[in-house]
Amino acid sequence: MELRDINNFVQTANEDQLKAFGFLGQWMAENIPKYCTCASKCSQNCELAKALGGALQAAGQKLQVQ
């Protein structure tokens, strides 16, 4: 899977898929401080992690518009 695949998924996702993606984004936002204890801050420096975070935000925004 490439970075653009994540964004394409969000752009074509149906409402249920967006809700699932939104739930995942919310869960990650709440639990990353508990589970991501990596000293290198990989969730902030990794391009794939940043792309996933951006796609999760886009899914949330798309849900709000609907």
VOBA-1610 file (N, C-alpha, C; in pm, whole numbers, padded with zeros to 5 digits, always signed):
BEGIN
Met+00085-00118+00000Met+00000+00000+00000Met+00089+00123+00000Glu+00054+00217-00083Glu+00130+00341-00092Glu+00051+00453-00025Leu+00120+00564-00002Leu+00057+00677+00066Leu-00068+00726-00006Arg-00061+00731-00138Arg-00178+00781-00212Arg-00297+00686-00200Asp-00272+00558-00177Asp-00381+00461-00161Asp-00468+00496-00040Ile-00405+00543+00066Ile-00479+00580+00188Ile-00572+00697+00158Asn-00519+00797+00090Asn-00600+00915+00056Asn-00711+00880-00043Asn-00680+00794-00140Asn-00783+00751-00235Asn-00895+00676-00164Phe-00859+00594-00067Phe-00961+00522+00008Phe-01057+00619+00076Val-01002+00720+00142Val-01086+00817+00212Val-01177+00891+00114Gln-01124+00928-00002Gln-01202+01003-00100Gln-01320+00922-00154Thr-01306+00791-00162Thr-01412+00708-00220Thr-01489+00628-00116Ala-01458+00645+00010Ala-01521+00566+00116Ala-01669+00600+00132Asn-01747+00497+00166Asn-01888+00522+00197Asn-01899+00566+00343Glu-02018+00598+00386Glu-02037+00653+00521Glu-01991+00557+00631Asp-02022+00428+00617Asp-01980+00331+00718Asp-01828+00320+00725Gln-01763+00322+00610Gln-01617+00316+00609Gln-01558+00440+00673Leu-01617+00556+00644Leu-01568+00680+00706Leu-01586+00677+00857Lys-01700+00623+00902Lys-01723+00613+01047Lys-01620+00522+01111Ala-01589+00410+01047Ala-01488+00318+01100Ala-01352+00386+01104Phe-01318+00457+00998Phe-01190+00528+00993Phe-01187+00637+01099Gly-01299+00706+01117Gly-01308+00810+01220Gly-01292+00752+01360Phe-01353+00635+01384Phe-01339+00568+01513Phe-01193+00532+01538Leu-01127+00479+01435Leu-00985+00445+01447Leu-00902+00569+01479Gly-00931+00679+01410Gly-00858+00803+01436Gly-00876+00852+01578Gln-00998+00846+01627Gln-01025+00890+01764Gln-00954+00799+01864Trp-00960+00667+01840Trp-00894+00571+01929Trp-00744+00598+01932Met-00686+00620+01814Met-00542+00645+01809Met-00505+00773+01882Ala-00584+00878+01864Ala-00555+01005+01930Ala-00558+00991+02081Glu-00651+00910+02131Glu-00663+00892+02275Glu-00558+00797+02332Asn-00512+00700+02252Asn-00425+00596+02306Asn-00278+00607+02268Ile-00244+00689+02172Ile-00103+00701+02135Ile-00016+00739+02255Pro-00060+00832+02341Pro+00027+00863+02457Pro+00052+00741+02546Lys-00044+00647+02550Lys-00027+00527+02632Lys+00064+00425+02566Tyr+00048+00407+02435Tyr+00115+00297+02367Tyr+00239+00336+02288Cys+00250+00461+02247Cys+00366+00503+02169Cys+00465+00571+02263Thr+00557+00495+02313Thr+00657+00548+02406Thr+00794+00555+02340Cys+00796+00551+02210Cys+00918+00551+02131Cys+00992+00683+02147Ala+01118+00678+02184Ala+01196+00799+02206Ala+01218+00878+02077Ser+01211+00812+01962Ser+01236+00882+01836Ser+01112+00953+01783Lys+01001+00945+01857Lys+00876+01011+01815Lys+00838+00968+01673Cys+00839+00835+01650Cys+00815+00784+01516Cys+00680+00827+01460Ser+00582+00849+01545Ser+00451+00890+01495Ser+00455+01030+01437Gln+00557+01109+01472Gln+00569+01245+01420Gln+00669+01253+01305Asn+00765+01161+01301Asn+00871+01168+01201Asn+00851+01075+01083Cys+00772+00972+01098Cys+00753+00872+00993Cys+00653+00925+00890Glu+00691+00922+00763Glu+00604+00974+00657Glu+00473+00896+00649Leu+00480+00766+00666Leu+00358+00684+00659Leu+00264+00717+00774Ala+00319+00736+00894Ala+00236+00772+01009Ala+00173+00909+00989Lys+00248+01002+00933Lys+00192+01136+00906Lys+00082+01128+00801Ala+00102+01047+00699Ala+00001+01032+00594Ala-00126+00969+00650Leu-00110+00869+00735Leu-00227+00806+00796Leu-00300+00906+00883Gly-00227+00984+00960Gly-00290+01086+01044Gly-00368+01187+00959Gly-00310+01228+00847Gly-00378+01321+00758Gly-00504+01259+00698Ala-00496+01132+00661Ala-00612+01064+00604Ala-00722+01048+00708Leu-00684+01021+00832Leu-00783+01009+00939Leu-00852+01143+00962Gln-00777+01251+00957Gln-00837+01384+00972Gln-00931+01414+00856Ala-00890+01378+00736Ala-00974+01402+00618Ala-01105+01324+00629Ala-01097+01201+00680Ala-01218+01120+00698Ala-01312+01187+00797Gly-01258+01240+00906Gly-01339+01308+01005Gly-01405+01432+00947Gln-01332+01507+00869Gln-01387+01627+00807Gln-01496+01592+00706Lys-01473+01488+00631Lys-01571+01445+00531Lys-01701+01400+00599Leu-01687+01334+00714Leu-01805+01291+00790Leu-01884+01411+00841Gln-01816+01515+00885Gln-01883+01634+00937Gln-01963+01705+00828Val-01914+01700+00705Val-01980+01766+00594Val-02109+01692+00555Gln-02110+01560+00573Gln-02226+01480+00533Gln-02345+01502+00621
//
